Amino acid sequence: METTSAATMQKPLTAPEQIRLQIGLQGEEGTKTDSPFKVGTYTLKAERFNKVSTIMITTFADGKEKTDNFDTMSSMSKADGEVKITAVTADSVSGEINVTEGDKTIKGTFTAKLPKK
């Protein structure tokens, strides 16, 4: 993924093998938008801190993008699971995700390039 700006991170998908996974995390108390990532576990069931706040997966099929959101905000949500950040460097973040909601599942490891500051 091109991470030079927020606009290029939203570049349209153009092939079936391309997938975009967006994960929003709420850190510990006192964390600000520009705070660096920290190694730790973030859950969907947390109330305020160390919480998974957003999960969106975008795929490409039949010539168009399809975005599917996991319900991470509703008190009636059936979504459950966690995201573990296992390593953070100056230019990347790595971890594991294991989240389900009904018949939807995202499970595996990831490494994401961080935008340059």
TIMAR-758299 format. One line per field, with one value per atom (N, C-alpha, C, O): residue number from 1; residue in one letter; atom name; x, y, z. Coordinates in steps of 0.2 Angstrom, whole numbers, plus 5000, padded with zeros to 4 digits. Layout:
BEGIN
i: [NUM/...]
aa: [A/...]
at: [CA/...]
c1: [X/...]
c2: [Y/...]
c3: [Z/...]
This chain:
BEGIN
i: [1/1/1/1/2/2/2/2/3/3/3/3/4/4/4/4/5/5/5/5/6/6/6/6/7/7/7/7/8/8/8/8/9/9/9/9/10/10/10/10/11/11/11/11/12/12/12/12/13/13/13/13/14/14/14/14/15/15/15/15/16/16/16/16/17/17/17/17/18/18/18/18/19/19/19/19/20/20/20/20/21/21/21/21/22/22/22/22/23/23/23/23/24/24/24/24/25/25/25/25/26/26/26/26/27/27/27/27/28/28/28/28/29/29/29/29/30/30/30/30/31/31/31/31/32/32/32/32/33/33/33/33/34/34/34/34/35/35/35/35/36/36/36/36/37/37/37/37/38/38/38/38/39/39/39/39/40/40/40/40/41/41/41/41/42/42/42/42/43/43/43/43/44/44/44/44/45/45/45/45/46/46/46/46/47/47/47/47/48/48/48/48/49/49/49/49/50/50/50/50/51/51/51/51/52/52/52/52/53/53/53/53/54/54/54/54/55/55/55/55/56/56/56/56/57/57/57/57/58/58/58/58/59/59/59/59/60/60/60/60/61/61/61/61/62/62/62/62/63/63/63/63/64/64/64/64/65/65/65/65/66/66/66/66/67/67/67/67/68/68/68/68/69/69/69/69/70/70/70/70/71/71/71/71/72/72/72/72/73/73/73/73/74/74/74/74/75/75/75/75/76/76/76/76/77/77/77/77/78/78/78/78/79/79/79/79/80/80/80/80/81/81/81/81/82/82/82/82/83/83/83/83/84/84/84/84/85/85/85/85/86/86/86/86/87/87/87/87/88/88/88/88/89/89/89/89/90/90/90/90/91/91/91/91/92/92/92/92/93/93/93/93/94/94/94/94/95/95/95/95/96/96/96/96/97/97/97/97/98/98/98/98/99/99/99/99/100/100/100/100/101/101/101/101/102/102/102/102/103/103/103/103/104/104/104/104/105/105/105/105/106/106/106/106/107/107/107/107/108/108/108/108/109/109/109/109/110/110/110/110/111/111/111/111/112/112/112/112/113/113/113/113/114/114/114/114/115/115/115/115/116/116/116/116/117/117/117/117]
aa: [M/M/M/M/E/E/E/E/T/T/T/T/T/T/T/T/S/S/S/S/A/A/A/A/A/A/A/A/T/T/T/T/M/M/M/M/Q/Q/Q/Q/K/K/K/K/P/P/P/P/L/L/L/L/T/T/T/T/A/A/A/A/P/P/P/P/E/E/E/E/Q/Q/Q/Q/I/I/I/I/R/R/R/R/L/L/L/L/Q/Q/Q/Q/I/I/I/I/G/G/G/G/L/L/L/L/Q/Q/Q/Q/G/G/G/G/E/E/E/E/E/E/E/E/G/G/G/G/T/T/T/T/K/K/K/K/T/T/T/T/D/D/D/D/S/S/S/S/P/P/P/P/F/F/F/F/K/K/K/K/V/V/V/V/G/G/G/G/T/T/T/T/Y/Y/Y/Y/T/T/T/T/L/L/L/L/K/K/K/K/A/A/A/A/E/E/E/E/R/R/R/R/F/F/F/F/N/N/N/N/K/K/K/K/V/V/V/V/S/S/S/S/T/T/T/T/I/I/I/I/M/M/M/M/I/I/I/I/T/T/T/T/T/T/T/T/F/F/F/F/A/A/A/A/D/D/D/D/G/G/G/G/K/K/K/K/E/E/E/E/K/K/K/K/T/T/T/T/D/D/D/D/N/N/N/N/F/F/F/F/D/D/D/D/T/T/T/T/M/M/M/M/S/S/S/S/S/S/S/S/M/M/M/M/S/S/S/S/K/K/K/K/A/A/A/A/D/D/D/D/G/G/G/G/E/E/E/E/V/V/V/V/K/K/K/K/I/I/I/I/T/T/T/T/A/A/A/A/V/V/V/V/T/T/T/T/A/A/A/A/D/D/D/D/S/S/S/S/V/V/V/V/S/S/S/S/G/G/G/G/E/E/E/E/I/I/I/I/N/N/N/N/V/V/V/V/T/T/T/T/E/E/E/E/G/G/G/G/D/D/D/D/K/K/K/K/T/T/T/T/I/I/I/I/K/K/K/K/G/G/G/G/T/T/T/T/F/F/F/F/T/T/T/T/A/A/A/A/K/K/K/K/L/L/L/L/P/P/P/P/K/K/K/K/K/K/K/K]
at: [N/CA/C/O/N/CA/C/O/N/CA/C/O/N/CA/C/O/N/CA/C/O/N/CA/C/O/N/CA/C/O/N/CA/C/O/N/CA/C/O/N/CA/C/O/N/CA/C/O/N/CA/C/O/N/CA/C/O/N/CA/C/O/N/CA/C/O/N/CA/C/O/N/CA/C/O/N/CA/C/O/N/CA/C/O/N/CA/C/O/N/CA/C/O/N/CA/C/O/N/CA/C/O/N/CA/C/O/N/CA/C/O/N/CA/C/O/N/CA/C/O/N/CA/C/O/N/CA/C/O/N/CA/C/O/N/CA/C/O/N/CA/C/O/N/CA/C/O/N/CA/C/O/N/CA/C/O/N/CA/C/O/N/CA/C/O/N/CA/C/O/N/CA/C/O/N/CA/C/O/N/CA/C/O/N/CA/C/O/N/CA/C/O/N/CA/C/O/N/CA/C/O/N/CA/C/O/N/CA/C/O/N/CA/C/O/N/CA/C/O/N/CA/C/O/N/CA/C/O/N/CA/C/O/N/CA/C/O/N/CA/C/O/N/CA/C/O/N/CA/C/O/N/CA/C/O/N/CA/C/O/N/CA/C/O/N/CA/C/O/N/CA/C/O/N/CA/C/O/N/CA/C/O/N/CA/C/O/N/CA/C/O/N/CA/C/O/N/CA/C/O/N/CA/C/O/N/CA/C/O/N/CA/C/O/N/CA/C/O/N/CA/C/O/N/CA/C/O/N/CA/C/O/N/CA/C/O/N/CA/C/O/N/CA/C/O/N/CA/C/O/N/CA/C/O/N/CA/C/O/N/CA/C/O/N/CA/C/O/N/CA/C/O/N/CA/C/O/N/CA/C/O/N/CA/C/O/N/CA/C/O/N/CA/C/O/N/CA/C/O/N/CA/C/O/N/CA/C/O/N/CA/C/O/N/CA/C/O/N/CA/C/O/N/CA/C/O/N/CA/C/O/N/CA/C/O/N/CA/C/O/N/CA/C/O/N/CA/C/O/N/CA/C/O/N/CA/C/O/N/CA/C/O/N/CA/C/O/N/CA/C/O/N/CA/C/O/N/CA/C/O/N/CA/C/O/N/CA/C/O/N/CA/C/O/N/CA/C/O/N/CA/C/O/N/CA/C/O/N/CA/C/O/N/CA/C/O/N/CA/C/O/N/CA/C/O]
c1: [5004/5000/5004/5010/5003/5006/5004/4998/5009/5007/5009/5010/5011/5013/5008/5010/5002/4996/4990/4989/4985/4979/4975/4972/4976/4973/4975/4971/4982/4984/4983/4983/4982/4980/4973/4971/4969/4962/4962/4956/4968/4968/4963/4964/4959/4955/4958/4964/4955/4957/4956/4951/4960/4959/4959/4959/4961/4961/4959/4959/4956/4953/4958/4955/4964/4969/4970/4974/4968/4969/4964/4958/4966/4962/4964/4970/4960/4962/4958/4952/4962/4959/4961/4967/4956/4957/4955/4949/4959/4958/4959/4965/4954/4955/4956/4952/4961/4962/4962/4964/4959/4959/4964/4963/4969/4974/4972/4967/4977/4976/4974/4975/4972/4970/4976/4981/4974/4979/4982/4986/4980/4983/4980/4974/4984/4982/4982/4985/4979/4979/4986/4987/4991/4998/5002/5008/5000/5004/5006/5002/5012/5015/5011/5008/5011/5008/5012/5018/5008/5011/5010/5004/5015/5013/5008/5008/5003/4998/4992/4992/4987/4981/4975/4974/4971/4965/4959/4960/4954/4948/4942/4942/4937/4931/4926/4922/4927/4923/4925/4922/4931/4933/4929/4926/4928/4923/4926/4922/4932/4935/4942/4943/4946/4953/4955/4952/4961/4964/4958/4957/4955/4948/4949/4953/4947/4946/4940/4934/4941/4935/4932/4926/4936/4934/4937/4943/4933/4936/4932/4926/4936/4933/4937/4943/4934/4938/4935/4929/4939/4937/4940/4946/4936/4938/4936/4933/4939/4937/4935/4938/4929/4926/4921/4918/4920/4915/4916/4912/4923/4924/4923/4923/4922/4920/4922/4923/4923/4925/4919/4913/4920/4914/4917/4923/4914/4917/4912/4906/4915/4911/4913/4919/4909/4911/4909/4904/4913/4911/4908/4910/4903/4899/4904/4903/4907/4912/4909/4912/4903/4901/4895/4894/4890/4884/4884/4888/4880/4880/4877/4878/4873/4870/4875/4873/4881/4885/4887/4888/4887/4889/4897/4899/4900/4907/4911/4910/4916/4921/4928/4929/4933/4939/4944/4943/4950/4955/4960/4961/4964/4970/4976/4975/4981/4987/4992/4994/4995/5001/5007/5008/5011/5017/5023/5028/5024/5030/5029/5024/5033/5032/5039/5044/5040/5047/5045/5039/5050/5049/5045/5041/5045/5041/5036/5033/5035/5030/5027/5030/5021/5018/5016/5013/5017/5015/5011/5011/5007/5003/4999/5000/4993/4989/4982/4980/4977/4970/4966/4968/4961/4957/4950/4949/4946/4939/4934/4935/4928/4922/4916/4916/4911/4905/4900/4900/4896/4892/4896/4900/4895/4899/4905/4908/4906/4912/4918/4917/4924/4930/4936/4937/4940/4947/4952/4951/4956/4961/4968/4968/4973/4980/4985/4983/4991/4996/4996/4994/4999/4999/5006/5008/5008/5013/5011/5009/5010/5008/5014/5016/5015/5020/5016/5010/5020/5017/5019/5024/5014/5016/5022/5023/5026/5032/5029/5024/5033/5031/5034/5033]
c2: [4994/5000/5006/5006/5011/5017/5021/5023/5023/5027/5034/5037/5037/5044/5049/5054/5047/5052/5048/5042/5051/5048/5046/5041/5051/5050/5044/5040/5043/5037/5030/5025/5031/5025/5022/5017/5027/5025/5024/5024/5023/5022/5016/5011/5017/5011/5005/5005/4999/4993/4991/4994/4987/4986/4979/4977/4974/4967/4963/4965/4957/4953/4951/4949/4950/4948/4954/4953/4960/4966/4966/4965/4967/4968/4974/4974/4978/4983/4982/4981/4981/4980/4986/4988/4990/4995/4994/4991/4995/4993/5000/5003/5002/5008/5005/5001/5008/5006/5012/5017/5011/5016/5014/5009/5018/5016/5017/5018/5017/5017/5025/5029/5026/5032/5037/5036/5043/5048/5048/5052/5043/5042/5048/5049/5051/5056/5053/5048/5056/5054/5053/5048/5057/5056/5052/5052/5049/5045/5039/5036/5036/5030/5024/5024/5019/5013/5010/5011/5006/5002/4995/4993/4990/4983/4982/4985/4978/4977/4973/4972/4972/4968/4973/4976/4973/4978/4973/4969/4974/4969/4973/4979/4970/4972/4974/4978/4970/4971/4976/4977/4979/4984/4990/4991/4993/4999/5005/5009/5007/5014/5013/5017/5010/5010/5003/4998/5003/4997/4993/4987/4997/4994/4994/4999/4989/4989/4994/4992/4999/5004/5003/5005/5001/5000/4995/4994/4991/4986/4986/4985/4988/4988/4984/4985/4980/4976/4977/4977/4979/4981/4976/4974/4973/4968/4970/4975/4967/4969/4963/4958/4963/4958/4961/4966/4957/4960/4967/4970/4969/4976/4981/4987/4980/4985/4983/4977/4988/4987/4986/4988/4982/4980/4981/4978/4985/4986/4983/4984/4980/4976/4979/4978/4981/4984/4979/4975/4978/4974/4979/4985/4977/4981/4981/4977/4987/4987/4992/4993/4996/5001/5000/5002/4996/4994/4990/4985/4992/4987/4981/4976/4980/4974/4970/4965/4972/4969/4962/4960/4958/4951/4950/4944/4955/4955/4953/4956/4949/4948/4946/4944/4947/4945/4951/4955/4950/4955/4956/4952/4962/4963/4964/4968/4960/4961/4964/4962/4970/4973/4969/4970/4966/4962/4966/4964/4970/4974/4981/4981/4986/4992/4995/4995/4997/5000/5007/5009/5011/5018/5018/5023/5013/5013/5007/5007/5003/4998/4996/4997/4993/4990/4983/4982/4978/4971/4968/4970/4963/4960/4954/4951/4953/4947/4950/4954/4947/4949/4942/4938/4942/4936/4939/4940/4941/4944/4940/4938/4939/4936/4940/4944/4940/4943/4938/4939/4934/4930/4925/4922/4926/4921/4925/4922/4931/4935/4933/4933/4932/4931/4934/4933/4937/4940/4937/4938/4933/4930/4929/4927/4931/4930/4936/4939/4936/4940/4946/4945/4952/4957/4961/4961/4965/4970/4976/4975/4982/4988/4993/4994/4996/5002/5008/5009/5011/5017/5023/5023/5028/5034/5038/5038/5041/5045/5051/5054/5053/5059/5065/5071]
c3: [5000/5000/5000/5003/4996/4996/5002/5003/5006/5012/5013/5018/5007/5007/5010/5012/5009/5011/5012/5010/5016/5017/5010/5010/5005/4999/4995/4992/4995/4991/4995/4992/5002/5005/5003/5005/5000/4998/4990/4988/4987/4980/4978/4982/4973/4971/4970/4967/4972/4970/4963/4960/4960/4953/4951/4945/4955/4954/4959/4965/4957/4963/4968/4974/4967/4972/4977/4982/4976/4980/4986/4984/4992/4998/5002/5003/5005/5009/5016/5016/5021/5028/5032/5033/5035/5039/5046/5047/5051/5058/5061/5061/5065/5070/5077/5079/5080/5087/5092/5090/5097/5103/5108/5111/5109/5114/5121/5123/5125/5132/5134/5130/5140/5142/5141/5142/5138/5137/5130/5128/5126/5119/5115/5115/5111/5106/5099/5098/5094/5087/5084/5080/5086/5084/5088/5087/5093/5098/5094/5089/5095/5091/5094/5099/5089/5091/5097/5097/5101/5106/5106/5104/5107/5108/5113/5118/5111/5116/5112/5106/5116/5114/5114/5119/5109/5108/5107/5102/5110/5110/5107/5108/5105/5103/5108/5108/5114/5120/5125/5130/5124/5128/5128/5123/5134/5134/5131/5127/5133/5131/5129/5124/5132/5130/5128/5130/5124/5121/5117/5118/5113/5110/5102/5099/5099/5092/5090/5092/5087/5086/5079/5078/5074/5067/5063/5064/5060/5055/5049/5048/5043/5036/5032/5032/5028/5023/5016/5015/5011/5005/5000/5000/4996/4991/4984/4983/4979/4972/4968/4968/4965/4961/4956/4958/4951/4946/4944/4942/4943/4941/4946/4944/4952/4957/4964/4966/4968/4975/4979/4978/4984/4989/4996/4998/5000/5007/5012/5012/5017/5022/5029/5030/5033/5040/5045/5044/5050/5056/5061/5062/5064/5069/5076/5080/5076/5082/5087/5093/5085/5090/5093/5099/5091/5094/5100/5100/5105/5111/5109/5113/5104/5102/5097/5094/5096/5091/5093/5099/5088/5089/5087/5088/5085/5084/5090/5095/5089/5095/5092/5086/5097/5095/5097/5101/5094/5096/5090/5086/5091/5087/5092/5097/5090/5094/5090/5085/5093/5090/5093/5099/5089/5092/5091/5094/5086/5085/5081/5077/5083/5081/5079/5083/5073/5071/5069/5069/5067/5064/5058/5057/5054/5048/5047/5041/5052/5051/5058/5063/5057/5063/5061/5056/5066/5064/5070/5075/5068/5073/5070/5065/5074/5073/5074/5078/5069/5070/5070/5066/5075/5075/5077/5083/5072/5073/5069/5064/5073/5069/5071/5076/5066/5067/5062/5056/5066/5062/5057/5060/5051/5046/5043/5039/5046/5043/5048/5054/5046/5050/5046/5040/5050/5048/5053/5059/5051/5055/5051/5046/5055/5052/5055/5059/5052/5054/5048/5043/5050/5046/5047/5053/5043/5043/5039/5033/5042/5038/5038/5044/5032/5032/5035/5034/5039/5042/5038/5035/5037/5033/5036/5042/5031/5033/5037/5035/5042/5046/5043/5045]
